[in-house]
Amino acid sequence: MTIDQNVQREVIKDAVEKPSEEGNLVRDFSEEYALPLIDVTQSELKIISKETMKDLLDGKFKDWIQSYFYM
């Protein structure tokens, strides 16, 4: 294995591990989530706290969130 191959492997390894280490990146790893999230150990789903939901409904994030929907 050449030095270039080792470097390529490290770059790929770092790219794959980054999302699991950072935890706040959207699914395609292109940016962070707009709202603060809560860790849920039993699920891969990301959730917001009830306080964050209240702040969202009260318009606290209106400067950077133009629209939203909730389920």
C-alpha positions in Angstrom: 0.0 0.0 0.0 1.4 3.4 -0.9 1.4 6.6 1.2 -1.3 8.1 -1.1 -3.5 5.0 -0.5 -3.0 5.4 3.3 -3.9 9.1 3.1 -7.0 8.3 1.1 -8.1 5.6 3.6 -7.7 8.1 6.5 -9.7 10.8 4.6 -12.5 8.3 4.0 -12.4 7.0 7.5 -12.6 10.5 8.9 -15.5 11.4 6.6 -17.5 8.3 7.7 -16.8 8.8 11.4 -17.4 12.5 11.5 -21.2 12.3 11.6 -21.2 9.8 14.5 -18.8 12.0 16.4 -20.5 15.3 15.7 -24.1 14.1 16.0 -25.7 17.4 14.9 -25.4 17.1 11.2 -28.3 16.5 8.9 -28.6 13.1 7.2 -26.4 14.1 4.1 -23.8 15.7 6.5 -23.9 19.0 4.6 -25.0 21.2 7.6 -26.0 21.2 11.2 -29.6 21.1 12.3 -31.3 24.5 12.8 -32.7 23.7 16.3 -31.1 22.2 19.4 -31.7 18.4 19.6 -32.1 15.9 22.4 -30.3 12.6 22.3 -32.7 9.6 22.4 -30.7 6.4 23.1 -33.4 4.0 21.9 -33.8 5.6 18.5 -31.9 7.1 15.6 -34.5 9.8 15.4 -33.6 13.3 16.3 -36.1 15.2 18.5 -36.4 18.7 20.0 -37.4 19.4 23.6 -40.8 20.7 24.6 -39.2 24.0 25.5 -37.7 24.3 21.9 -41.1 23.5 20.5 -42.7 26.3 22.5 -39.9 28.7 21.4 -40.5 27.7 17.8 -44.3 28.3 18.1 -43.7 31.6 19.9 -41.5 32.8 17.0 -38.2 32.8 18.8 -36.4 31.3 15.7 -38.3 33.4 13.1 -35.1 35.1 12.0 -33.6 32.0 10.5 -36.6 29.5 10.2 -39.1 30.7 7.6 -41.4 27.8 7.7 -41.8 24.4 9.5 -44.2 21.5 10.1 -44.5 19.1 12.9 -45.6 15.5 13.2 
